[in-house]
Amino acid sequence: MKFAALVATFSVSIPLVAAARVGAPEASQARGQRPPQLATTSPDKVAEAYAEFLLGHRAEESEDEAGAIAAYKRAMELDPSAADIPAELAGVYLRQNKVQDAMAAAEQALKISSANREANRVLGTIYAALSESAIT
């Protein structure tokens, strides 16, 4: 009996908590968080961008850097709100020693998401190399 009451209580409270999270952007703003953004890119475009992103990975694995760059650029056009795409492009440019292009792509990714690991890794690597070259 107690178990049934407990299950009933949780089954009612879980949807209420989920609804409160989704429907209360004011609460997230009060805690200093940004409210969830609505997707500005259509699901079809996001799917096409993801396909191009995967093609870029495959081209990279096949050591086709020009193909990878082209695929990542197409993906960026299809979904400009995805930070992982320019971050991966920055990594390709860094491996080609195209420092300026790598920095530009990484900075573009960080404008979208300042916490993007790959973009921060690329910029950190570049800045570390620049600081070492300035010392010697």
PyMOL commands that set and color helices and strands:
alter all, ss='L'
color gray80, all
select helices_A, chain A and resi 2-23+25-30+43-61+65-78+84-95+99-112+117-135
alter helices_A, ss='H'
color red, helices_A
deselect
rebuild
show_as cartoon
